[in-house]
């Protein structure tokens, strides 16, 4: 395992996190082995991940029935199951969190996805989850919607760790970074410590290509000069977006405004590359890992992508290579009638719904499994 590509990522400044959670992963000792053998440094979850974990296994049945006998409803059962998994995973990562002074070792839990456009509801639920989890190395996931931005600022000002999710575009990314910094500034102004506040901005990658590539393919099919341009940028827009986001990150967090906060012990809000599994089978299965390796970044990958990178990854700091080409992709897309701001908004809207649907399916499954006759039979 000496030349394990996953462990080599750390030497290039990148932390690899796992975009997956399931009870048997923790109870079997596999999570511990991933930490020790692959250098895994954190974990993320979302409603879709929990839906698959609970619906596709019977690992949770005993707990479900125990909570039914206690008279708990479906919402309380979901929270009990998800919080226990996150707490147990956070305990596995706690030594790493302590060793890195809060840079790594985090596990994320998302607020109810139906609160994506409810600022007050998001703040209240995030506060409640933070208290219930009772772990310093958890991140509360808050979507990067317009309504989520003030919630992010408020939560950071209260010392609550935040993983900003469903981030697709540069304009919104600037707003997310601003919310984080404003929250830190508010806390400093109150004379409170900012040293232990952790936050990441989860920039979703492969979904950009999944939306833009079909638009480019239509242009290519039409032929002509525009077709040549579309061919050049096909499959490149997501990585170009991430590379440009990293340039924005450097501009903001290497600037004078944040340096004042760093003097108080504030940590940077790292960019986290999310949605890094490859959606197009014609692309490399490690496409969205290989191209985005750079200092002070995180890549969260599902188990399949983690396994693929361990097998044939070729670590190299590529995030700041060909930045000029990435900028050119941005500059020329409007010539093809494609607005990345519109793309980002569409993906944000779709992303909220993609979390709402599995969440609702999970709640329906829990309602069925916790029905009185099942509880009595157990």
Secondary structure, 3 states (H helix, E strand, C coil): CCCCHHHHHHHCCEEEEEECCCHHHHHCCHHHHHHHHHCCCEEECCHHHHHHHHHCCCCCHHHHHHHHHCCCCHHHHHHHHHHHHHHHHHHHHHHHHHHCCCCCCEEEEECCHHHCCCHHHHHHHHHHHHHHHCCCCEEEEEECCHHHHHHHHHHHHCCCCEEEEEECCHHHHHHHHHHHHHHHHHHHHCCCCCCCCCEEEEEECHHHHHHHHHHHHHHHHHCCHHHHHHHHHCCCHHHHHHHHHHHHHHHHHCCHHHHHHHCCCCCCCEEEEECCCCCCCCCCCCHHHHCCCCCCEEEEECHHHHHHHHHHCCCCCCCCCCHHHHHHHHHHHHHHCCCHHHHHHHHHHHHHHHHHHHHHHHHHHHHHHCCHHHHHHC
